[in-house]
Amino acid sequence: MTSIIPARTAPSQVRPAPGPSGSGPARTAAAPLAPRARLLPSLAAVYRAQLSRARVARIPLLFVATFQSVGIMVLMRGVVDGGAEARAVVAGSSVLVVAFVALNLLAQYFGQLRASGGLDHYATLPVPPAAVVLGAAGAYASFTVPGTVFTAITGSVLFQLPMTHLWVLVAVVPLSGAALAGLGAALGLLAPRPELATLLGQLGMSAALLLGVLPAERLPEPVGWARDLLPSTYGVEALARSFDASPDWGIIAFFLAICAAVGVLSLAVATWAYRRAAVR
């Protein structure tokens, strides 16, 4: 019977190649390695795994992030009557839900993953580093969608703002989430200890709270410069301008484009930080 030799051979089935004289083995033929997984299938697999793992904590995350943002709007209702300041408060509180999960919790997750040796598990898998970072960031950011929508609707009712253009959240949530998730992942991966990663995540969320919720007109000029450096600022500005009776779509698209560029940059930094932490 004719035997069929497979094109790809397992390492245990590799036979020594005979020497020139045929008397004995001279070298061992190496088995070909499996191809590296592509980015999109790897990203989908990591996203599903992270989503199922974090699903248990979904309700507490949504409740805490949403309750915090709604409570801030209720407090600001006694200070802000309406106009541009009300639009800034509602937009900043809505994006704050994204910051709580994508920045704060993701920094804690990657800090604990690095300290516990969990990065070694991902390093053994044939998946690109970008798939690990993007998959985890996307899974955590997915939990922010219901809370962000509920906060925006509640704030619009509370401050009597029009809800005609709330569909802008379809662009604001993923772009702000990508920018903040990349920053949170980078903080968690670069922090030498998980406690420091938690601290940095808390500080980042506090910055998103103070610089995003408070109206820009009431901030001192040096603090305003720091606000311009915060990735979520441009998502806040785009959402705030969508509450106008006749929104300037050109400036909204401009802010969303900046948010997208910052998101790509922050995710690239997070991918570099992952590679740096995985080889140590």
C-alpha positions as protocol buffer text, in pm:
chain_id: "A"
residue {
  index: 1
  type: MET
  ca { x: 0 y: 0 z: 0 }
}
residue {
  index: 2
  type: THR
  ca { x: 131 y: 340 z: -92 }
}
residue {
  index: 3
  type: SER
  ca { x: 190 y: 561 z: 213 }
}
residue {
  index: 4
  type: ILE
  ca { x: 92 y: 927 z: 211 }
}
residue {
  index: 5
  type: ILE
  ca { x: 347 y: 1160 z: 373 }
}
residue {
  index: 6
  type: PRO
  ca { x: 187 y: 1475 z: 521 }
}
residue {
  index: 7
  type: ALA
  ca { x: 322 y: 1807 z: 406 }
}
residue {
  index: 8
  type: ARG
  ca { x: 345 y: 1939 z: 766 }
}
residue {
  index: 9
  type: THR
  ca { x: 507 y: 1701 z: 1012 }
}
residue {
  index: 10
  type: ALA
  ca { x: 489 y: 1713 z: 1390 }
}
residue {
  index: 11
  type: PRO
  ca { x: 823 y: 1749 z: 1569 }
}
residue {
  index: 12
  type: SER
  ca { x: 800 y: 1391 z: 1710 }
}
residue {
  index: 13
  type: GLN
  ca { x: 769 y: 1250 z: 1355 }
}
residue {
  index: 14
  type: VAL
  ca { x: 1079 y: 1419 z: 1214 }
}
residue {
  index: 15
  type: ARG
  ca { x: 1346 y: 1160 z: 1118 }
}
residue {
  index: 16
  type: PRO
  ca { x: 1719 y: 1231 z: 1107 }
}
residue {
  index: 17
  type: ALA
  ca { x: 1843 y: 1290 z: 754 }
}
residue {
  index: 18
  type: PRO
  ca { x: 2119 y: 1043 z: 651 }
}
residue {
  index: 19
  type: GLY
  ca { x: 2472 y: 1162 z: 600 }
}
residue {
  index: 20
  type: PRO
  ca { x: 2649 y: 1176 z: 263 }
}
residue {
  index: 21
  type: SER
  ca { x: 2768 y: 813 z: 290 }
}
residue {
  index: 22
  type: GLY
  ca { x: 2434 y: 683 z: 415 }
}
residue {
  index: 23
  type: SER
  ca { x: 2602 y: 531 z: 723 }
}
residue {
  index: 24
  type: GLY
  ca { x: 2440 y: 748 z: 991 }
}
residue {
  index: 25
  type: PRO
  ca { x: 2251 y: 1068 z: 1064 }
}
residue {
  index: 26
  type: ALA
  ca { x: 2432 y: 1390 z: 996 }
}
residue {
  index: 27
  type: ARG
  ca { x: 2165 y: 1645 z: 1071 }
}
residue {
  index: 28
  type: THR
  ca { x: 1803 y: 1671 z: 1184 }
}
residue {
  index: 29
  type: ALA
  ca { x: 1542 y: 1825 z: 956 }
}
residue {
  index: 30
  type: ALA
  ca { x: 1348 y: 2095 z: 1141 }
}
residue {
  index: 31
  type: ALA
  ca { x: 968 y: 2084 z: 1131 }
}
residue {
  index: 32
  type: PRO
  ca { x: 802 y: 2392 z: 987 }
}
residue {
  index: 33
  type: LEU
  ca { x: 636 y: 2619 z: 1244 }
}
residue {
  index: 34
  type: ALA
  ca { x: 270 y: 2702 z: 1243 }
}
residue {
  index: 35
  type: PRO
  ca { x: 183 y: 3033 z: 1076 }
}
residue {
  index: 36
  type: ARG
  ca { x: 124 y: 3328 z: 1303 }
}
residue {
  index: 37
  type: ALA
  ca { x: -243 y: 3407 z: 1358 }
}
residue {
  index: 38
  type: ARG
  ca { x: -381 y: 3705 z: 1170 }
}
residue {
  index: 39
  type: LEU
  ca { x: -482 y: 4022 z: 1353 }
}
residue {
  index: 40
  type: LEU
  ca { x: -859 y: 4024 z: 1302 }
}
residue {
  index: 41
  type: PRO
  ca { x: -929 y: 3659 z: 1399 }
}
residue {
  index: 42
  type: SER
  ca { x: -695 y: 3694 z: 1699 }
}
residue {
  index: 43
  type: LEU
  ca { x: -865 y: 4018 z: 1799 }
}
residue {
  index: 44
  type: ALA
  ca { x: -1208 y: 3856 z: 1784 }
}
residue {
  index: 45
  type: ALA
  ca { x: -1091 y: 3557 z: 1992 }
}
residue {
  index: 46
  type: VAL
  ca { x: -932 y: 3776 z: 2262 }
}
residue {
  index: 47
  type: TYR
  ca { x: -1237 y: 4004 z: 2268 }
}
residue {
  index: 48
  type: ARG
  ca { x: -1478 y: 3713 z: 2322 }
}
residue {
  index: 49
  type: ALA
  ca { x: -1259 y: 3563 z: 2592 }
}
residue {
  index: 50
  type: GLN
  ca { x: -1225 y: 3891 z: 2781 }
}
residue {
  index: 51
  type: LEU
  ca { x: -1595 y: 3969 z: 2741 }
}
residue {
  index: 52
  type: SER
  ca { x: -1702 y: 3635 z: 2887 }
}
residue {
  index: 53
  type: ARG
  ca { x: -1455 y: 3669 z: 3173 }
}
residue {
  index: 54
  type: ALA
  ca { x: -1568 y: 4019 z: 3268 }
}
residue {
  index: 55
  type: ARG
  ca { x: -1938 y: 3946 z: 3219 }
}
residue {
  index: 56
  type: VAL
  ca { x: -1980 y: 3853 z: 3585 }
}
residue {
  index: 57
  type: ALA
  ca { x: -1883 y: 4204 z: 3692 }
}
residue {
  index: 58
  type: ARG
  ca { x: -2096 y: 4376 z: 3426 }
}
residue {
  index: 59
  type: ILE
  ca { x: -2385 y: 4490 z: 3647 }
}
residue {
  index: 60
  type: PRO
  ca { x: -2165 y: 4637 z: 3929 }
}
residue {
  index: 61
  type: LEU
  ca { x: -1950 y: 4817 z: 3671 }
}
residue {
  index: 62
  type: LEU
  ca { x: -2248 y: 4967 z: 3495 }
}
residue {
  index: 63
  type: PHE
  ca { x: -2414 y: 5068 z: 3821 }
}
residue {
  index: 64
  type: VAL
  ca { x: -2107 y: 5233 z: 3975 }
}
residue {
  index: 65
  type: ALA
  ca { x: -2000 y: 5419 z: 3661 }
}
residue {
  index: 66
  type: THR
  ca { x: -2351 y: 5537 z: 3576 }
}
residue {
  index: 67
  type: PHE
  ca { x: -2451 y: 5628 z: 3931 }
}
residue {
  index: 68
  type: GLN
  ca { x: -2134 y: 5833 z: 3970 }
}
residue {
  index: 69
  type: SER
  ca { x: -2195 y: 6034 z: 3653 }
}
residue {
  index: 70
  type: VAL
  ca { x: -2565 y: 6091 z: 3720 }
}
residue {
  index: 71
  type: GLY
  ca { x: -2487 y: 6200 z: 4076 }
}
residue {
  index: 72
  type: ILE
  ca { x: -2236 y: 6456 z: 3947 }
}
residue {
  index: 73
  type: MET
  ca { x: -2495 y: 6601 z: 3710 }
}
residue {
  index: 74
  type: VAL
  ca { x: -2748 y: 6630 z: 3992 }
}
residue {
  index: 75
  type: LEU
  ca { x: -2493 y: 6818 z: 4203 }
}
residue {
  index: 76
  type: MET
  ca { x: -2400 y: 7048 z: 3914 }
}
residue {
  index: 77
  type: ARG
  ca { x: -2767 y: 7121 z: 3851 }
}
residue {
  index: 78
  type: GLY
  ca { x: -2762 y: 7350 z: 4152 }
}
residue {
  index: 79
  type: VAL
  ca { x: -2471 y: 7547 z: 4009 }
}
residue {
  index: 80
  type: VAL
  ca { x: -2530 y: 7547 z: 3634 }
}
residue {
  index: 81
  type: ASP
  ca { x: -2861 y: 7668 z: 3492 }
}
residue {
  index: 82
  type: GLY
  ca { x: -2822 y: 7603 z: 3121 }
}
residue {
  index: 83
  type: GLY
  ca { x: -2650 y: 7715 z: 2807 }
}
residue {
  index: 84
  type: ALA
  ca { x: -2298 y: 7612 z: 2711 }
}
residue {
  index: 85
  type: GLU
  ca { x: -2210 y: 7518 z: 3068 }
}
residue {
  index: 86
  type: ALA
  ca { x: -2500 y: 7271 z: 3089 }
}
residue {
  index: 87
  type: ARG
  ca { x: -2396 y: 7113 z: 2760 }
}
residue {
  index: 88
  type: ALA
  ca { x: -2040 y: 7076 z: 2888 }
}
residue {
  index: 89
  type: VAL
  ca { x: -2157 y: 6913 z: 3213 }
}
residue {
  index: 90
  type: VAL
  ca { x: -2379 y: 6658 z: 3037 }
}
residue {
  index: 91
  type: ALA
  ca { x: -2116 y: 6574 z: 2775 }
}
residue {
  index: 92
  type: GLY
  ca { x: -1838 y: 6545 z: 3033 }
}
residue {
  index: 93
  type: SER
  ca { x: -2048 y: 6326 z: 3263 }
}
residue {
  index: 94
  type: SER
  ca { x: -2140 y: 6095 z: 2974 }
}
residue {
  index: 95
  type: VAL
  ca { x: -1778 y: 6047 z: 2867 }
}
residue {
  index: 96
  type: LEU
  ca { x: -1682 y: 6000 z: 3232 }
}
residue {
  index: 97
  type: VAL
  ca { x: -1857 y: 5661 z: 3223 }
}
residue {
  index: 98
  type: VAL
  ca { x: -1614 y: 5560 z: 2949 }
}
residue {
  index: 99
  type: ALA
  ca { x: -1320 y: 5693 z: 3149 }
}
residue {
  index: 100
  type: PHE
  ca { x: -1418 y: 5497 z: 3459 }
}
residue {
  index: 101
  type: VAL
  ca { x: -1407 y: 5163 z: 3276 }
}
residue {
  index: 102
  type: ALA
  ca { x: -1166 y: 5214 z: 2985 }
}
residue {
  index: 103
  type: LEU
  ca { x: -904 y: 5413 z: 3178 }
}
residue {
  index: 104
  type: ASN
  ca { x: -935 y: 5325 z: 3545 }
}
residue {
  index: 105
  type: LEU
  ca { x: -1034 y: 4957 z: 3539 }
}
residue {
  index: 106
  type: LEU
  ca { x: -819 y: 4869 z: 3238 }
}
residue {
  index: 107
  type: ALA
  ca { x: -511 y: 5015 z: 3409 }
}
residue {
  index: 108
  type: GLN
  ca { x: -585 y: 4798 z: 3714 }
}
residue {
  index: 109
  type: TYR
  ca { x: -642 y: 4490 z: 3497 }
}
residue {
  index: 110
  type: PHE
  ca { x: -316 y: 4513 z: 3304 }
}
residue {
  index: 111
  type: GLY
  ca { x: -126 y: 4601 z: 3622 }
}
residue {
  index: 112
  type: GLN
  ca { x: -254 y: 4287 z: 3793 }
}
residue {
  index: 113
  type: LEU
  ca { x: -198 y: 4080 z: 3478 }
}
residue {
  index: 114
  type: ARG
  ca { x: 165 y: 4186 z: 3465 }
}
residue {
  index: 115
  type: ALA
  ca { x: 223 y: 4126 z: 3838 }
}
residue {
  index: 116
  type: SER
  ca { x: 61 y: 3781 z: 3837 }
}
residue {
  index: 117
  type: GLY
  ca { x: 251 y: 3658 z: 3532 }
}
residue {
  index: 118
  type: GLY
  ca { x: -60 y: 3651 z: 3315 }
}
residue {
  index: 119
  type: LEU
  ca { x: 129 y: 3817 z: 3031 }
}
residue {
  index: 120
  type: ASP
  ca { x: 336 y: 3498 z: 2998 }
}
residue {
  index: 121
  type: HIS
  ca { x: 20 y: 3314 z: 2894 }
}
residue {
  index: 122
  type: TYR
  ca { x: -50 y: 3557 z: 2611 }
}
residue {
  index: 123
  type: ALA
  ca { x: 317 y: 3561 z: 2512 }
}
residue {
  index: 124
  type: THR
  ca { x: 302 y: 3185 z: 2440 }
}
residue {
  index: 125
  type: LEU
  ca { x: 6 y: 3227 z: 2205 }
}
residue {
  index: 126
  type: PRO
  ca { x: 69 y: 3299 z: 1834 }
}
residue {
  index: 127
  type: VAL
  ca { x: -135 y: 3620 z: 1846 }
}
residue {
  index: 128
  type: PRO
  ca { x: -11 y: 3970 z: 1765 }
}
residue {
  index: 129
  type: PRO
  ca { x: 40 y: 4200 z: 2065 }
}
residue {
  index: 130
  type: ALA
  ca { x: -203 y: 4450 z: 1914 }
}
residue {
  index: 131
  type: ALA
  ca { x: -478 y: 4185 z: 1927 }
}
residue {
  index: 132
  type: VAL
  ca { x: -428 y: 4138 z: 2303 }
}
residue {
  index: 133
  type: VAL
  ca { x: -440 y: 4510 z: 2375 }
}
residue {
  index: 134
  type: LEU
  ca { x: -729 y: 4586 z: 2140 }
}
residue {
  index: 135
  type: GLY
  ca { x: -929 y: 4282 z: 2249 }
}
residue {
  index: 136
  type: ALA
  ca { x: -907 y: 4363 z: 2618 }
}
residue {
  index: 137
  type: ALA
  ca { x: -971 y: 4732 z: 2556 }
}
residue {
  index: 138
  type: GLY
  ca { x: -1273 y: 4659 z: 2340 }
}
residue {
  index: 139
  type: ALA
  ca { x: -1421 y: 4418 z: 2593 }
}
residue {
  index: 140
  type: TYR
  ca { x: -1394 y: 4664 z: 2879 }
}
residue {
  index: 141
  type: ALA
  ca { x: -1517 y: 4955 z: 2669 }
}
residue {
  index: 142
  type: SER
  ca { x: -1825 y: 4756 z: 2561 }
}
residue {
  index: 143
  type: PHE
  ca { x: -1960 y: 4776 z: 2915 }
}
residue {
  index: 144
  type: THR
  ca { x: -1974 y: 5155 z: 2894 }
}
residue {
  index: 145
  type: VAL
  ca { x: -2231 y: 5180 z: 2613 }
}
residue {
  index: 146
  type: PRO
  ca { x: -2555 y: 5140 z: 2818 }
}
residue {
  index: 147
  type: GLY
  ca { x: -2430 y: 5364 z: 3099 }
}
residue {
  index: 148
  type: THR
  ca { x: -2315 y: 5635 z: 2859 }
}
residue {
  index: 149
  type: VAL
  ca { x: -2646 y: 5640 z: 2672 }
}
residue {
  index: 150
  type: PHE
  ca { x: -2847 y: 5645 z: 2996 }
}
residue {
  index: 151
  type: THR
  ca { x: -2632 y: 5927 z: 3137 }
}
residue {
  index: 152
  type: ALA
  ca { x: -2668 y: 6137 z: 2822 }
}
residue {
  index: 153
  type: ILE
  ca { x: -3046 y: 6094 z: 2815 }
}
residue {
  index: 154
  type: THR
  ca { x: -3079 y: 6167 z: 3187 }
}
residue {
  index: 155
  type: GLY
  ca { x: -2864 y: 6478 z: 3157 }
}
residue {
  index: 156
  type: SER
  ca { x: -3061 y: 6602 z: 2858 }
}
residue {
  index: 157
  type: VAL
  ca { x: -3384 y: 6572 z: 3056 }
}
residue {
  index: 158
  type: LEU
  ca { x: -3230 y: 6724 z: 3367 }
}
residue {
  index: 159
  type: PHE
  ca { x: -3091 y: 7030 z: 3187 }
}
residue {
  index: 160
  type: GLN
  ca { x: -3365 y: 7044 z: 2921 }
}
residue {
  index: 161
  type: LEU
  ca { x: -3127 y: 6988 z: 2630 }
}
residue {
  index: 162
  type: PRO
  ca { x: -3239 y: 6863 z: 2287 }
}
residue {
  index: 163
  type: MET
  ca { x: -3183 y: 6491 z: 2222 }
}
residue {
  index: 164
  type: THR
  ca { x: -3213 y: 6513 z: 1845 }
}
residue {
  index: 165
  type: HIS
  ca { x: -2844 y: 6454 z: 1777 }
}
residue {
  index: 166
  type: LEU
  ca { x: -2760 y: 6206 z: 2051 }
}
residue {
  index: 167
  type: TRP
  ca { x: -2672 y: 5961 z: 1774 }
}
residue {
  index: 168
  type: VAL
  ca { x: -2329 y: 6130 z: 1783 }
}
residue {
  index: 169
  type: LEU
  ca { x: -2261 y: 5892 z: 2073 }
}
residue {
  index: 170
  type: VAL
  ca { x: -2216 y: 5621 z: 1808 }
}
residue {
  index: 171
  type: ALA
  ca { x: -1886 y: 5791 z: 1718 }
}
residue {
  index: 172
  type: VAL
  ca { x: -1800 y: 5950 z: 2053 }
}
residue {
  index: 173
  type: VAL
  ca { x: -1812 y: 5630 z: 2262 }
}
residue {
  index: 174
  type: PRO
  ca { x: -1578 y: 5410 z: 2051 }
}
residue {
  index: 175
  type: LEU
  ca { x: -1332 y: 5690 z: 1972 }
}
residue {
  index: 176
  type: SER
  ca { x: -1312 y: 5818 z: 2329 }
}
residue {
  index: 177
  type: GLY
  ca { x: -1305 y: 5459 z: 2452 }
}
residue {
  index: 178
  type: ALA
  ca { x: -1012 y: 5373 z: 2225 }
}
residue {
  index: 179
  type: ALA
  ca { x: -813 y: 5677 z: 2335 }
}
residue {
  index: 180
  type: LEU
  ca { x: -878 y: 5620 z: 2706 }
}
residue {
  index: 181
  type: ALA
  ca { x: -837 y: 5241 z: 2686 }
}
residue {
  index: 182
  type: GLY
  ca { x: -498 y: 5278 z: 2519 }
}
residue {
  index: 183
  type: LEU
  ca { x: -390 y: 5519 z: 2790 }
}
residue {
  index: 184
  type: GLY
  ca { x: -520 y: 5291 z: 3066 }
}
residue {
  index: 185
  type: ALA
  ca { x: -349 y: 4984 z: 2920 }
}
residue {
  index: 186
  type: ALA
  ca { x: -21 y: 5172 z: 2884 }
}
residue {
  index: 187
  type: LEU
  ca { x: -37 y: 5291 z: 3246 }
}
residue {
  index: 188
  type: GLY
  ca { x: -105 y: 4940 z: 3371 }
}
residue {
  index: 189
  type: LEU
  ca { x: 172 y: 4782 z: 3163 }
}
residue {
  index: 190
  type: LEU
  ca { x: 436 y: 5044 z: 3240 }
}
residue {
  index: 191
  type: ALA
  ca { x: 369 y: 5064 z: 3614 }
}
residue {
  index: 192
  type: PRO
  ca { x: 628 y: 4859 z: 3809 }
}
residue {
  index: 193
  type: ARG
  ca { x: 371 y: 4749 z: 4071 }
}
residue {
  index: 194
  type: PRO
  ca { x: -5 y: 4682 z: 4052 }
}
residue {
  index: 195
  type: GLU
  ca { x: -65 y: 4929 z: 4335 }
}
residue {
  index: 196
  type: LEU
  ca { x: 96 y: 5203 z: 4128 }
}
residue {
  index: 197
  type: ALA
  ca { x: -114 y: 5102 z: 3826 }
}
residue {
  index: 198
  type: THR
  ca { x: -428 y: 5138 z: 4039 }
}
residue {
  index: 199
  type: LEU
  ca { x: -312 y: 5479 z: 4160 }
}
residue {
  index: 200
  type: LEU
  ca { x: -240 y: 5600 z: 3807 }
}
residue {
  index: 201
  type: GLY
  ca { x: -578 y: 5477 z: 3689 }
}
residue {
  index: 202
  type: GLN
  ca { x: -753 y: 5662 z: 3971 }
}
residue {
  index: 203
  type: LEU
  ca { x: -558 y: 5980 z: 3895 }
}
residue {
  index: 204
  type: GLY
  ca { x: -647 y: 5954 z: 3527 }
}
residue {
  index: 205
  type: MET
  ca { x: -1015 y: 5913 z: 3604 }
}
residue {
  index: 206
  type: SER
  ca { x: -1000 y: 6209 z: 3846 }
}
residue {
  index: 207
  type: ALA
  ca { x: -844 y: 6418 z: 3569 }
}
residue {
  index: 208
  type: ALA
  ca { x: -1127 y: 6313 z: 3335 }
}
residue {
  index: 209
  type: LEU
  ca { x: -1376 y: 6414 z: 3604 }
}
residue {
  index: 210
  type: LEU
  ca { x: -1231 y: 6756 z: 3687 }
}
residue {
  index: 211
  type: LEU
  ca { x: -1120 y: 6856 z: 3339 }
}
residue {
  index: 212
  type: GLY
  ca { x: -1407 y: 6703 z: 3146 }
}
residue {
  index: 213
  type: VAL
  ca { x: -1713 y: 6779 z: 3356 }
}
residue {
  index: 214
  type: LEU
  ca { x: -1629 y: 7132 z: 3467 }
}
residue {
  index: 215
  type: PRO
  ca { x: -1697 y: 7394 z: 3198 }
}
residue {
  index: 216
  type: ALA
  ca { x: -1378 y: 7502 z: 3022 }
}
residue {
  index: 217
  type: GLU
  ca { x: -1464 y: 7871 z: 3069 }
}
residue {
  index: 218
  type: ARG
  ca { x: -1435 y: 7838 z: 3447 }
}
residue {
  index: 219
  type: LEU
  ca { x: -1094 y: 7671 z: 3445 }
}
residue {
  index: 220
  type: PRO
  ca { x: -767 y: 7868 z: 3492 }
}
residue {
  index: 221
  type: GLU
  ca { x: -555 y: 7895 z: 3181 }
}
residue {
  index: 222
  type: PRO
  ca { x: -280 y: 7650 z: 3293 }
}
residue {
  index: 223
  type: VAL
  ca { x: -547 y: 7394 z: 3382 }
}
residue {
  index: 224
  type: GLY
  ca { x: -700 y: 7452 z: 3039 }
}
residue {
  index: 225
  type: TRP
  ca { x: -371 y: 7347 z: 2880 }
}
residue {
  index: 226
  type: ALA
  ca { x: -382 y: 7023 z: 3077 }
}
residue {
  index: 227
  type: ARG
  ca { x: -739 y: 6975 z: 2957 }
}
residue {
  index: 228
  type: ASP
  ca { x: -620 y: 6993 z: 2597 }
}
residue {
  index: 229
  type: LEU
  ca { x: -380 y: 6704 z: 2666 }
}
residue {
  index: 230
  type: LEU
  ca { x: -653 y: 6475 z: 2802 }
}
residue {
  index: 231
  type: PRO
  ca { x: -763 y: 6228 z: 2528 }
}
residue {
  index: 232
  type: SER
  ca { x: -1131 y: 6237 z: 2624 }
}
residue {
  index: 233
  type: THR
  ca { x: -1153 y: 6617 z: 2592 }
}
residue {
  index: 234
  type: TYR
  ca { x: -1219 y: 6603 z: 2219 }
}
residue {
  index: 235
  type: GLY
  ca { x: -1497 y: 6350 z: 2258 }
}
residue {
  index: 236
  type: VAL
  ca { x: -1653 y: 6576 z: 2522 }
}
residue {
  index: 237
  type: GLU
  ca { x: -1629 y: 6878 z: 2292 }
}
residue {
  index: 238
  type: ALA
  ca { x: -1788 y: 6690 z: 2001 }
}
residue {
  index: 239
  type: LEU
  ca { x: -2078 y: 6568 z: 2215 }
}
residue {
  index: 240
  type: ALA
  ca { x: -2130 y: 6908 z: 2378 }
}
residue {
  index: 241
  type: ARG
  ca { x: -2160 y: 7081 z: 2041 }
}
residue {
  index: 242
  type: SER
  ca { x: -2417 y: 6827 z: 1924 }
}
residue {
  index: 243
  type: PHE
  ca { x: -2663 y: 6973 z: 2177 }
}
residue {
  index: 244
  type: ASP
  ca { x: -2676 y: 7301 z: 1984 }
}
residue {
  index: 245
  type: ALA
  ca { x: -2993 y: 7381 z: 1793 }
}
residue {
  index: 246
  type: SER
  ca { x: -2789 y: 7403 z: 1471 }
}
residue {
  index: 247
  type: PRO
  ca { x: -2467 y: 7206 z: 1531 }
}
residue {
  index: 248
  type: ASP
  ca { x: -2151 y: 7295 z: 1344 }
}
residue {
  index: 249
  type: TRP
  ca { x: -2081 y: 6952 z: 1194 }
}
residue {
  index: 250
  type: GLY
  ca { x: -1745 y: 7063 z: 1061 }
}
residue {
  index: 251
  type: ILE
  ca { x: -1606 y: 7138 z: 1407 }
}
residue {
  index: 252
  type: ILE
  ca { x: -1768 y: 6820 z: 1545 }
}
residue {
  index: 253
  type: ALA
  ca { x: -1597 y: 6613 z: 1276 }
}
residue {
  index: 254
  type: PHE
  ca { x: -1271 y: 6794 z: 1353 }
}
residue {
  index: 255
  type: PHE
  ca { x: -1289 y: 6702 z: 1722 }
}
residue {
  index: 256
  type: LEU
  ca { x: -1379 y: 6342 z: 1638 }
}
residue {
  index: 257
  type: ALA
  ca { x: -1083 y: 6322 z: 1399 }
}
residue {
  index: 258
  type: ILE
  ca { x: -848 y: 6443 z: 1673 }
}
residue {
  index: 259
  type: CYS
  ca { x: -1000 y: 6188 z: 1912 }
}
residue {
  index: 260
  type: ALA
  ca { x: -943 y: 5913 z: 1654 }
}
residue {
  index: 261
  type: ALA
  ca { x: -580 y: 6017 z: 1600 }
}
residue {
  index: 262
  type: VAL
  ca { x: -516 y: 6023 z: 1975 }
}
residue {
  index: 263
  type: GLY
  ca { x: -679 y: 5680 z: 2001 }
}
residue {
  index: 264
  type: VAL
  ca { x: -448 y: 5532 z: 1739 }
}
residue {
  index: 265
  type: LEU
  ca { x: -147 y: 5686 z: 1911 }
}
residue {
  index: 266
  type: SER
  ca { x: -244 y: 5569 z: 2260 }
}
residue {
  index: 267
  type: LEU
  ca { x: -317 y: 5214 z: 2140 }
}
residue {
  index: 268
  type: ALA
  ca { x: 20 y: 5207 z: 1962 }
}
residue {
  index: 269
  type: VAL
  ca { x: 190 y: 5311 z: 2287 }
}
residue {
  index: 270
  type: ALA
  ca { x: -5 y: 5041 z: 2474 }
}
residue {
  index: 271
  type: THR
  ca { x: 107 y: 4779 z: 2219 }
}
residue {
  index: 272
  type: TRP
  ca { x: 469 y: 4886 z: 2264 }
}
residue {
  index: 273
  type: ALA
  ca { x: 427 y: 4871 z: 2642 }
}
residue {
  index: 274
  type: TYR
  ca { x: 282 y: 4520 z: 2612 }
}
residue {
  index: 275
  type: ARG
  ca { x: 579 y: 4399 z: 2409 }
}
residue {
  index: 276
  type: ARG
  ca { x: 816 y: 4560 z: 2658 }
}
residue {
  index: 277
  type: ALA
  ca { x: 644 y: 4399 z: 2957 }
}
residue {
  index: 278
  type: ALA
  ca { x: 605 y: 4057 z: 2789 }
}
residue {
  index: 279
  type: VAL
  ca { x: 980 y: 4011 z: 2725 }
}
residue {
  index: 280
  type: ARG
  ca { x: 1074 y: 4080 z: 3086 }
}
